[in-house]
């Protein structure tokens, strides 16, 4: 198998994206496991992860490294956050999720990957979990609510990370407006606090989604 490094602990293996496993013999969803020269890699599926889709679409800016501490808003069942756990193997991944049903799945993942810290909370209210979280380097947000930019700004003001990545879901904000207009309006809200580094449209993997990479002003 041909293995090529793309970003820290992110690889392309025979054309498929994968993360170098932090925890051996761990399979989180239906991902394929590659075992190569005493190392394990977990397939990182763009259909299951907005971050993987952005990488597949040519993402150039990647703020994560092995020691990054990450606040993940909207962690759901833990698919993407399990890969962030692999990448940030010496850091902590604080996973905020509002759904009790999804939290059950996330807890299962956290039992396998001890650098994931699951937090059952509303991302609209960072003051309710601020005392559970230390300093973070990056906020990664994937929340299907109308006020997506406002949620990110609230958490940025609470934790002051250097970088942020936001997956904008246009149809969660408006089912009437064109996605391009929704994207522009959300970006305008963010410009007061962030310098926009990169924008990646996630079609065809995720319809009407845009991933934005930012650095604080």
C-alpha positions as CSV (number, residue, x, y, z in Angstrom):
1,X,0.0,0.0,0.0
2,X,1.2,3.5,-0.8
3,X,1.1,5.8,2.3
4,X,1.5,9.6,1.8
5,X,1.4,12.2,4.6
6,X,-1.0,15.1,4.1
7,X,-1.2,16.8,7.5
8,X,0.0,15.8,10.9
9,X,-1.3,12.2,11.5
10,X,-3.5,12.5,8.3
11,X,-2.6,10.3,5.4
12,X,-3.7,9.2,2.0
13,X,-3.5,5.4,1.6
14,X,-4.2,4.1,-1.9
15,X,-6.4,7.1,-2.5
16,X,-8.3,6.9,0.7
17,X,-8.0,9.4,3.6
18,X,-7.0,8.0,7.0
19,X,-5.8,9.1,10.4
20,X,-3.0,7.4,12.3
21,X,-4.7,5.6,15.2
22,X,-3.9,6.9,18.6
23,X,-5.5,3.8,20.2
24,X,-4.9,0.5,18.6
25,X,-7.7,-2.0,17.9
26,X,-10.3,0.8,18.0
27,X,-13.0,1.0,15.4
28,X,-15.6,3.7,15.9
29,X,-18.1,3.3,13.1
30,X,-17.9,1.4,9.8
31,X,-14.4,2.7,8.9
32,X,-11.8,0.4,7.4
33,X,-8.6,-0.3,9.4
34,X,-5.3,-0.3,7.5
35,X,-2.5,-2.2,9.3
36,X,0.9,-1.2,7.8
37,X,4.3,-1.8,9.3
38,X,3.0,-2.2,12.9
39,X,0.9,0.9,12.6
40,X,-2.9,1.2,12.4
41,X,-4.7,3.8,10.3
42,X,-8.5,4.5,10.4
43,X,-10.2,5.4,7.1
44,X,-11.4,9.0,7.4
45,X,-14.6,9.1,5.3
46,X,-15.6,12.4,3.6
47,X,-19.2,11.2,3.4
48,X,-19.2,10.9,7.2
49,X,-17.1,14.0,8.2
50,X,-17.1,17.6,7.0
51,X,-13.4,17.9,8.0
52,X,-12.5,14.8,5.9
53,X,-14.6,16.2,3.0
54,X,-12.7,19.5,3.2
55,X,-9.4,17.7,3.1
56,X,-10.6,15.7,0.1
57,X,-11.7,19.0,-1.6
58,X,-8.1,20.4,-1.2
59,X,-8.0,22.0,2.2
60,X,-4.7,23.8,2.7
61,X,-5.0,25.3,6.2
62,X,-4.9,22.7,9.0
63,X,-4.5,24.2,12.5
64,X,-4.4,20.8,14.3
65,X,-1.2,19.2,15.6
66,X,-0.4,16.4,18.0
67,X,-0.6,18.7,21.1
68,X,-3.6,20.8,20.2
69,X,-6.5,21.1,22.7
70,X,-9.8,21.4,20.8
71,X,-13.3,22.5,21.8
72,X,-15.6,20.6,19.5
73,X,-19.1,22.0,19.3
74,X,-21.8,19.6,18.0
75,X,-19.8,16.4,18.4
76,X,-22.9,14.2,17.7
77,X,-22.0,10.5,17.9
78,X,-18.3,11.1,17.8
79,X,-17.3,10.2,14.2
80,X,-15.2,13.3,13.4
81,X,-14.1,13.9,17.0
82,X,-12.7,10.3,17.1
83,X,-10.4,11.3,14.2
84,X,-9.5,14.6,15.8
85,X,-8.6,12.5,18.9
86,X,-6.2,10.5,16.6
87,X,-4.6,13.7,15.2
88,X,-4.3,15.6,18.5
89,X,-3.0,12.5,20.3
90,X,-1.3,14.4,23.2
91,X,-4.1,17.0,23.5
92,X,-7.7,17.0,24.8
93,X,-10.8,17.1,22.7
94,X,-13.7,18.7,24.6
95,X,-16.9,17.5,22.9
96,X,-20.1,19.5,23.5
97,X,-23.3,17.8,22.4
98,X,-26.9,18.8,23.3
99,X,-28.7,15.5,22.4
100,X,-28.9,12.9,25.1
101,X,-29.3,10.2,22.5
102,X,-26.2,11.2,20.7
103,X,-24.4,11.6,24.0
104,X,-24.8,7.8,24.6
105,X,-22.9,7.1,21.4
106,X,-20.3,9.8,22.2
107,X,-19.8,8.2,25.7
108,X,-19.1,4.9,24.0
109,X,-16.4,6.5,21.9
110,X,-14.9,8.3,24.9
111,X,-14.5,5.0,26.7
112,X,-12.2,3.9,23.8
113,X,-10.4,7.2,23.4
114,X,-9.5,8.8,26.7
115,X,-8.5,12.2,25.4
116,X,-12.1,12.8,24.4
117,X,-14.0,14.7,27.2
118,X,-17.8,14.4,26.5
119,X,-20.0,17.3,27.8
120,X,-23.7,17.3,27.6
121,X,-24.6,20.9,27.1
122,X,-26.0,23.6,24.8
123,X,-23.3,25.2,22.7
124,X,-25.4,28.4,23.0
125,X,-24.4,28.6,26.6
126,X,-20.6,28.4,27.0
127,X,-20.9,29.9,30.5
128,X,-22.5,26.6,31.7
129,X,-19.4,24.5,30.7
130,X,-16.6,27.1,30.9
131,X,-15.4,25.7,34.2
132,X,-15.1,22.2,32.8
133,X,-12.7,23.3,30.0
134,X,-9.1,24.5,30.1
135,X,-7.4,26.6,27.5
136,X,-8.1,25.6,24.0
137,X,-6.2,26.2,20.8
138,X,-9.0,25.6,18.3
139,X,-12.8,25.6,18.2
140,X,-14.3,23.2,15.6
141,X,-18.0,23.7,15.2
142,X,-20.6,21.5,13.4
143,X,-24.0,22.6,14.8
144,X,-27.3,22.5,12.9
145,X,-28.9,25.6,14.4
146,X,-30.1,28.9,12.9
147,X,-27.6,31.0,14.8
148,X,-24.4,29.2,13.8
149,X,-22.1,32.3,13.6
150,X,-23.4,33.6,16.9
151,X,-22.7,30.3,18.6
152,X,-19.1,30.4,17.4
153,X,-18.7,34.0,18.5
154,X,-20.0,33.3,22.0
155,X,-17.6,30.4,22.5
156,X,-14.7,32.4,21.0
157,X,-15.3,35.2,23.5
158,X,-15.4,32.6,26.3
159,X,-12.3,30.7,25.4
160,X,-10.2,32.9,23.1
161,X,-8.6,30.3,20.9
162,X,-6.3,31.3,18.1
163,X,-8.1,29.3,15.4
164,X,-11.6,28.3,14.6
165,X,-13.2,26.1,11.9
166,X,-17.0,26.4,11.2
167,X,-19.1,24.0,9.1
168,X,-22.0,26.3,7.9
169,X,-25.2,24.3,7.2
170,X,-27.1,26.7,5.0
171,X,-30.4,24.9,5.1
172,X,-30.4,24.9,9.0
173,X,-30.3,28.7,8.8
174,X,-32.8,29.3,5.9
175,X,-34.6,26.9,3.6
176,X,-35.6,29.8,1.4
177,X,-32.4,31.9,0.7
178,X,-29.8,30.7,-1.7
179,X,-26.9,28.9,0.2
180,X,-24.4,31.4,-1.2
181,X,-26.3,34.3,0.3
182,X,-26.5,32.5,3.7
183,X,-22.7,31.8,3.6
184,X,-21.9,35.5,2.8
185,X,-24.1,36.7,5.6
186,X,-22.6,34.3,8.2
187,X,-19.1,35.2,7.1
188,X,-19.9,39.0,7.5
189,X,-20.9,38.3,11.2
190,X,-17.6,36.6,11.8
191,X,-15.3,39.2,10.3
192,X,-15.4,41.4,13.4
193,X,-13.6,38.7,15.4
194,X,-11.7,36.6,12.8
195,X,-9.6,36.8,9.7
196,X,-11.0,34.4,7.1
197,X,-8.2,32.1,6.0
198,X,-10.0,29.6,3.7
199,X,-13.4,28.6,2.5
200,X,-14.2,25.1,1.1
201,X,-17.5,24.1,-0.4
202,X,-18.2,20.6,0.7
203,X,-20.2,19.4,-2.4
204,X,-20.7,16.7,-3.4
205,X,-20.1,15.1,0.0
206,X,-22.4,17.4,2.0
207,X,-25.0,19.4,0.2
208,X,-25.2,23.2,0.9
209,X,-22.3,23.2,3.4
210,X,-19.3,25.4,3.6
211,X,-16.3,24.9,5.9
212,X,-14.5,28.1,6.9
213,X,-11.1,28.3,8.5
214,X,-10.3,31.4,10.6
215,X,-7.7,33.0,12.8
216,X,-8.6,35.5,15.6
217,X,-8.0,39.2,14.9
